[in-house]
């Protein structure tokens, strides 16, 4: 289940409960949250940086497929090439935040879902609300899934 994550370290962040990506459980609401972030950054001011060549605009349908994976792979590659300090694991998946930490205990890299949260805020500008449900691209069918911890 996608959810709102509140912590003193992270503030407000949106995270998935189960891994998303090729070979992952890909629960519909978790996938839809990741797709929403990928779609938003790929249609934002730096769309050329986050849109894979030859791909149609991403649809937030909650189904993980080739197109969603291409957008995730492009995001991971783009963030790593632009921000040298952004240590994201290039494993083609989005793991949920565990224990309120920014860095995963196994990979020792920033959680991709947190990088997606940050990219979302950057694409929407400094005045962007932390409430993603007010975004025009937010899929309304995801709303019941966003639960406070």
C-alpha positions as CSV (number, residue, x, y, z in Angstrom):
1,X,0.0,0.0,0.0
2,X,1.3,3.4,-0.9
3,X,1.5,5.7,2.2
4,X,2.6,8.9,3.6
5,X,5.8,8.7,5.6
6,X,6.4,11.1,8.4
7,X,9.6,11.3,10.3
8,X,11.9,13.9,11.9
9,X,14.6,13.0,9.5
10,X,12.5,12.9,6.3
11,X,9.6,15.2,7.0
12,X,6.8,14.3,4.7
13,X,7.5,11.7,2.1
14,X,5.4,9.3,0.1
15,X,6.6,5.7,-0.1
16,X,5.6,2.3,-1.3
17,X,5.1,-0.7,1.0
18,X,6.4,-3.3,-1.4
19,X,9.2,-3.2,-4.0
20,X,8.3,-2.0,-7.5
21,X,10.2,-2.9,-10.7
22,X,10.9,-5.9,-12.9
23,X,10.6,-9.1,-10.8
24,X,9.1,-7.3,-7.8
25,X,5.6,-7.8,-6.3
26,X,4.3,-4.7,-8.0
27,X,1.2,-4.0,-6.0
28,X,-1.1,-1.8,-7.9
29,X,-1.1,1.2,-5.6
30,X,2.7,1.0,-5.0
31,X,3.2,1.0,-8.8
32,X,0.8,3.9,-9.3
33,X,2.7,6.0,-6.8
34,X,6.0,5.4,-8.6
35,X,4.4,6.0,-12.0
36,X,3.0,9.3,-10.7
37,X,6.4,10.5,-9.6
38,X,8.0,9.3,-12.9
39,X,5.3,10.9,-15.0
40,X,5.5,14.2,-13.1
41,X,9.2,14.6,-13.5
42,X,9.1,13.4,-17.1
43,X,6.6,16.1,-18.0
44,X,8.3,18.8,-15.9
45,X,10.8,21.5,-16.8
46,X,13.6,18.9,-17.3
47,X,11.5,16.5,-19.3
48,X,14.2,15.8,-21.9
49,X,16.4,14.6,-19.0
50,X,13.8,12.1,-17.6
51,X,11.9,10.9,-20.7
52,X,13.3,7.8,-22.4
53,X,13.7,8.2,-26.1
54,X,11.0,6.7,-28.2
55,X,8.6,6.3,-25.3
56,X,5.1,7.6,-25.2
57,X,4.0,9.6,-22.1
58,X,3.7,7.4,-19.1
59,X,0.3,6.3,-18.0
60,X,-0.4,5.9,-14.2
61,X,-2.4,2.7,-14.5
62,X,-0.8,0.7,-11.7
63,X,0.5,-1.9,-14.1
64,X,4.3,-2.4,-14.3
65,X,5.6,-3.0,-17.8
66,X,8.3,-2.2,-20.3
67,X,7.4,1.5,-20.5
68,X,7.3,2.0,-16.7
69,X,10.7,0.2,-16.4
70,X,12.2,2.4,-19.2
71,X,11.1,5.5,-17.3
72,X,12.6,4.2,-14.0
73,X,15.8,3.3,-15.7
74,X,16.1,6.7,-17.3
75,X,15.4,8.4,-14.0
76,X,18.1,6.3,-12.2
77,X,20.6,7.0,-14.9
78,X,19.8,10.7,-15.2
79,X,20.0,11.4,-11.4
80,X,23.3,9.5,-11.1
81,X,24.8,11.4,-14.1
82,X,23.7,14.9,-13.0
83,X,24.1,14.7,-9.2
84,X,27.3,12.9,-8.4
85,X,26.5,12.9,-4.7
86,X,23.1,11.1,-5.4
87,X,24.1,7.6,-4.7
88,X,21.2,5.6,-6.1
89,X,21.4,1.9,-6.6
90,X,21.1,1.2,-10.4
91,X,19.1,-2.0,-9.8
92,X,15.9,-1.0,-11.7
93,X,13.7,-1.2,-8.7
94,X,12.1,1.1,-6.1
95,X,12.3,-0.3,-2.5
96,X,10.2,1.1,0.3
97,X,11.7,3.3,3.0
98,X,12.6,1.3,6.1
99,X,13.3,2.6,9.6
100,X,13.0,6.3,8.7
101,X,16.4,6.3,7.1
102,X,17.4,8.0,3.9
103,X,20.1,5.4,3.2
104,X,19.3,1.7,2.9
105,X,21.0,-0.5,5.3
106,X,21.9,-3.2,2.7
107,X,22.7,-1.1,-0.4
108,X,24.1,1.9,1.5
109,X,22.5,4.1,-1.2
110,X,19.7,6.6,-1.1
111,X,16.2,5.0,-1.4
112,X,15.0,5.6,-5.0
113,X,11.5,6.5,-3.7
114,X,13.0,9.4,-1.7
115,X,14.9,10.6,-4.8
116,X,11.6,10.5,-6.7
117,X,10.0,12.6,-3.9
118,X,12.8,15.1,-4.2
119,X,12.6,15.2,-8.0
120,X,8.9,15.7,-7.8
121,X,9.3,18.7,-5.5
122,X,12.1,20.1,-7.8
123,X,9.9,19.7,-10.9
124,X,7.0,21.5,-9.3
125,X,9.1,24.4,-7.9
126,X,9.8,25.8,-4.5
127,X,6.2,26.6,-3.9
128,X,5.1,23.0,-4.5
129,X,2.7,21.6,-1.9
130,X,3.9,18.6,0.0
131,X,0.3,17.3,-0.6
132,X,0.7,15.4,-3.9
133,X,-3.1,14.7,-3.9
134,X,-3.6,18.3,-5.1
135,X,-1.5,17.8,-8.2
136,X,-3.5,17.7,-11.4
137,X,-1.6,14.6,-12.5
138,X,-2.3,12.7,-9.3
139,X,-4.4,9.6,-10.1
140,X,-7.5,9.9,-8.0
141,X,-7.9,6.1,-7.6
142,X,-4.7,6.2,-5.5
143,X,-6.2,8.5,-2.9
144,X,-7.8,5.7,-0.7
145,X,-4.4,4.0,-0.5
146,X,-2.5,6.9,1.0
147,X,-2.6,6.1,4.6
148,X,-0.8,7.8,7.5
149,X,1.6,5.5,9.3
